[in-house]
Structures are given as C-alpha cells and as structure tokens.
Amino acid sequence: MKRLFNEFKKGITIENPTFGLVLGLCPTLAVSTTVVNAIGMGIAATFVLLGSNIFISSLRNFIPGRIRIPCYIVIIATFVTINEMVMKAYFPALNRSLGIFVPLIVVNCIVLGRAEAFACKRPVLDAIFDALGMGVGFTIALIIIAAIRESLGNGTILGIPLVKGFEPATMMILAPGALLTIGILIGIINFAHIQQKTRREITKERFDGR
Amino acid sequence: MDASQLIMIFISMVFINNFILSKFLGLCSFIGVSKETGPAMSMGLAVTFVTTMSSIITWLIYRFVLIPFDITYMRTISFILVIATFVQLVEMFIRKTSPHLYKFFGIYLPLITVNCAVLGVAVLNSETFFSGSRIMPGSFIFSVVQGFFAGAGYCLAMLLMSGIRERLELVRVPRSFKDVPLAFVIASLMSLAFMGFSGFKF
C-alpha cells in the first residue's frame, strides 16, 4: 500500500511532469490562460493517461518490442478520440476554448513518456497509481501557471475579481506572458535546487571537519 | 481562390500566428534543438518538409476516406498513424539513397513524429478548410500552402532563437537561469516583438 502511495506521490512532487521532467509544455502554455481551462485540460489529460496506462500495462506481455511505439500511439489515440467526443457532447464551451489542443493530447510527451518509461514494465495497479499521480501533478502545475497568468492578466481567479482598482496587464494572458511565467518559474525551482545542494555540501563539510 | 488569399495565409502563418511564438506548437524541439544555428536549421527544414507533405497526405485522407465514409471522428487516430508511417518511410528512404542528406536531417526526423506542430497543421487544415463534411473550394492548395508556411514560420523562429542563444553562451547569467529558463524568457521577448505584426492592443 505504501509503495502504491509513493507511486502516486512522486508524480506530484519530484517527478512532476511540468516542473520536474519539463514534459508536455505546449498544452501547458497554450491552455493556461484561465484556471477553468487549466482544470479542464488537466482532467482530460488525466483521463487519457489513466486509460492508456491501464491498457498498455495489461497488454505489456503481448505487444512485440519492435513495434511497441505504434501500438502505444494507437491506444493513446483511441482514448483521445473518446475524450474528444465526450467533451464535444457534454462540454462544448470548454471544447471550444481548448480548441486544437484536445486532439493534440495524443502527441503530449507525458502520455507517451509514461507508457514507455513506466506502464510497459509494471503491473496494472502500479500503472494506475502512476497515471493518477502524473495526472494530478500535471493538473496542479497547470493550475499554478493559470492562476498566476489569470490574476495578473485579467485580475480574476475562476472568473471572480480579486482586487479593486487593479489595471490588469493583458500581456500576461497572451503568448509572451506564458513564456515569461514558465521561464521564471523554472528559474525559481532551479534556484531552490542549487540552494539546497550548497546547503547540503556546507553541512557535509562541517561534519567532515569535526 | 486568388493570389491575395495565398499571401494572407503566408503573412498569417509566418508572422501573426507564428506556430511557436503565438500558438505554442512544437515548443519542445524549439527549446531542445535551438542551441546552435546548424542543427536548428536542419530541424527547421525537416519540419517544413514534413508539414508540407503531411498536409497533402492528410488532405487526401480527409477528403477521400473520412468524409465519404462519414467517419470524421476518426481524424486524430488516422492522422497520427499516417504521419508516423510517412516519417518512418522518409527516414528509411533517405538512409538508403543519400547518406549526406541523412546526416543533414536524418537524426531529427524521428523526433518530428511526436512534434505537435505537424499534427497541429493537419488538424488546423481540416478545421479551417472543411466545415463538417462540406469542402471549401480550393482547399487542397490552401492546405498545402498553409502547411508549407507553418513550417517556414517554425524555421524563422528557430533561426532567430539559435542565433541569440549562440551569443548567450558568452554572457554571464545567474546560475539558476542558465539555459532553459533564459531561453523561455528570450522566447517571451521575441513573441512580444512578433505581436507587433498583429497590432498591439492594450
């Protein structure tokens, strides 16, 4: 049980698809204009990830090694198509605002990456928890970026105005704002990593000196 | 159909709706391969070739298979399979026929299969030039031109970015911002500059 929880947790923390592995950036940047879009995209990607991980992991002994990538792509594309149809039928507004990025989940590196790196070697239960962890991690990252962009660029979060008299900078919800936000966020994370590393080295030196 | 529409597509695809700088398609390869001008150019040309060819192929598939049989919901799955097969074929063909060309962009070809720019062009073509199962007149030429200029826009962004990043090697930057974060910040400034083409509104 603890092992399964760890599989779930690593997707959110150290192996976070956006901040840790830096995968799947195109949809991350394109749909993070509002928090609502971010949540929608996160759920859609989690669904595809879950479906493809379950299928690939249960078929892992039947798929021949040499043609595994095309097989994975077919499985993933099937789930993307299901996702597309459900979204078109029940959430037409969300489908319109995500637009071209709904079919493009099929080339999202996170889904194929998890299939290749995890699901093709592990039992189904592990793969389910891995998919959930990665999906939730991706959703959280999307929400963080979207919250920054929506609050600065539009002055709202989830459509609720935040501060009165704040003149929003439209640039933040357009293309340059997305690139700036992700650049600075990755920079801050790198900074934290470097700080942590030097701190560890300093304590090690002190320990050795004694 | 006349020349002015084609020029509109050219300006829109290369400058206003540049695939990388305003639509975020093909961002992974843009950040990954843009460290030097040579490889960046090879990648750009390879992408242009594949987007053009895949526009032709996916148009044929959409027009003569998906619409007649009324299975347009199979769009994503059929496009990605056809593109992947095509890229694989081209790679094999180039490896057999021209070692020089293979060295030039052979190693970048497999990367293109999962480049969202290629599938993006195909989906965009099928959305702009077909409405449901109705076919716009001249859609074939438009699709091919749109595919070609989307690749050209990608090439342009790649070339500009790699030129800047080559210079950046000589600059002292904060350690935590080295490489990828700085590349994003520069891409942001470039995209701000490209927004000038669409008329900046504040």
Contacts between the chains, C-beta under 8 A, distances in Angstrom:
chain1	res1	chain2	res2	distance
A	22	B	180	7.0
A	23	B	28	7.9
A	25	B	24	7.6
A	25	B	27	5.0
A	25	B	28	6.1
A	25	B	31	7.6
A	26	B	24	4.9
A	26	B	25	5.9
A	26	B	26	7.2
A	26	B	27	4.8
A	26	B	28	6.9
A	26	B	116	5.0
A	27	B	24	7.9
A	29	B	24	4.6
A	29	B	27	6.8
A	30	B	23	7.0
A	30	B	24	4.2
A	69	B	84	8.0
A	70	B	81	7.3
A	70	B	84	6.4
A	73	B	80	5.8
A	73	B	81	6.9
A	73	B	84	6.3
A	74	B	77	6.9
A	74	B	81	6.9
A	77	B	76	5.5
A	77	B	77	3.9
A	77	B	80	5.4
A	77	B	81	7.4
A	78	B	77	6.5
A	80	B	76	5.5
A	80	B	77	7.7
A	81	B	73	6.4
A	81	B	74	7.1
A	81	B	76	5.5
A	81	B	77	5.7
A	84	B	73	7.4
A	84	B	76	6.7
A	85	B	73	6.2
A	100	B	120	6.2
A	100	B	123	5.4
A	100	B	124	6.2
A	100	B	127	7.2
A	103	B	75	7.0
A	103	B	76	4.3
A	103	B	119	7.3
A	103	B	123	5.3
A	104	B	25	7.8
A	104	B	116	5.2
A	104	B	119	6.2
A	104	B	120	6.2
A	104	B	123	7.1
A	106	B	76	5.7
A	106	B	77	7.9
A	106	B	80	5.4
A	106	B	119	7.0
A	107	B	80	7.1
A	107	B	114	4.9
A	107	B	115	7.2
A	107	B	116	4.8
A	107	B	119	5.3
A	108	B	116	7.9
A	109	B	28	6.4
A	109	B	114	6.7
A	112	B	114	6.4
A	170	B	201	7.4
A	170	B	202	6.0
A	171	B	192	7.1
A	174	B	195	6.8
A	175	B	21	6.3
A	175	B	22	4.6
A	175	B	23	7.8
A	175	B	24	7.1
A	175	B	191	4.6
A	175	B	195	7.2
A	176	B	188	4.6
A	176	B	189	7.2
A	176	B	191	4.5
A	176	B	192	4.2
A	176	B	195	6.8
A	177	B	188	7.5
A	178	B	24	7.1
A	178	B	188	7.8
A	179	B	184	5.1
A	179	B	185	7.3
A	179	B	187	4.7
A	179	B	188	3.6
A	179	B	191	5.9
A	180	B	184	7.4
A	180	B	185	6.2
A	180	B	188	4.0
A	182	B	184	5.4
A	183	B	181	4.8
A	183	B	182	7.1
A	183	B	183	7.5
A	183	B	184	3.0
A	183	B	185	4.1
A	183	B	187	7.7
A	183	B	188	6.3
A	184	B	181	7.2
A	184	B	185	7.2
A	186	B	180	6.0
A	186	B	181	4.5
A	186	B	184	6.8
A	187	B	174	7.8
A	187	B	176	5.4
A	187	B	177	4.6
A	187	B	181	3.8
A	187	B	182	7.8
A	187	B	185	8.0
A	188	B	176	7.6
A	190	B	175	7.9
A	190	B	176	4.0
A	190	B	177	7.3
A	190	B	178	8.0
A	190	B	181	6.5
A	191	B	174	8.0
A	191	B	176	3.7
A	193	B	176	7.9
A	194	B	175	6.1
A	194	B	176	5.6
